[in-house]
């Protein structure tokens, strides 16, 4: 007996927004590298960037697992930055403007050497880390 095939909408396996990179600022880069290497097994390699002393973080995960960067803290409010890939920066900013508690850079920009636009979005209230 043949199996019946159900037809319908195919669900996309690609999320509408996915984490693609992160930056961790710290006042003592050697101490931070030792900490994250010991805690998570991350590997660090100096990376040419606009910021002096920028280190690529190899998280050691699968190819889809995001890597990140370690850099000197630029000011007291400099916190971890998470980069998210979205289908449209303009659409994401428009949606963001309608949500409470967010401040944004209203115009997408291009970084030196980058081929994709980016924009800064900052949530005004702190987010908990872990549970």
Long-range contacts (C-beta under 8 A, 24 or more apart in sequence): 16-86, 16-87, 17-84, 17-85, 17-86, 17-92, 18-84, 18-85, 19-66, 19-82, 19-83, 19-84, 19-85, 20-66, 20-83, 20-84, 20-85, 21-66, 21-67, 21-68, 21-69, 21-82, 21-83, 22-57, 22-66, 22-68, 22-69, 22-80, 22-81, 22-82, 22-83, 23-68, 23-69, 23-70, 23-71, 23-80, 23-81, 23-83, 24-57, 24-68, 24-69, 24-70, 24-71, 24-80, 25-70, 25-71, 25-72, 25-73, 25-74, 25-78, 25-79, 25-80, 25-81, 26-70, 26-71, 26-72, 26-73, 27-72, 27-73, 29-53, 29-55, 29-70, 29-71, 29-72, 32-70, 33-70, 36-70, 44-70, 50-112, 83-118, 89-116, 89-117, 89-118, 89-119, 92-119, 92-121, 93-119, 93-121, 96-121, 101-125
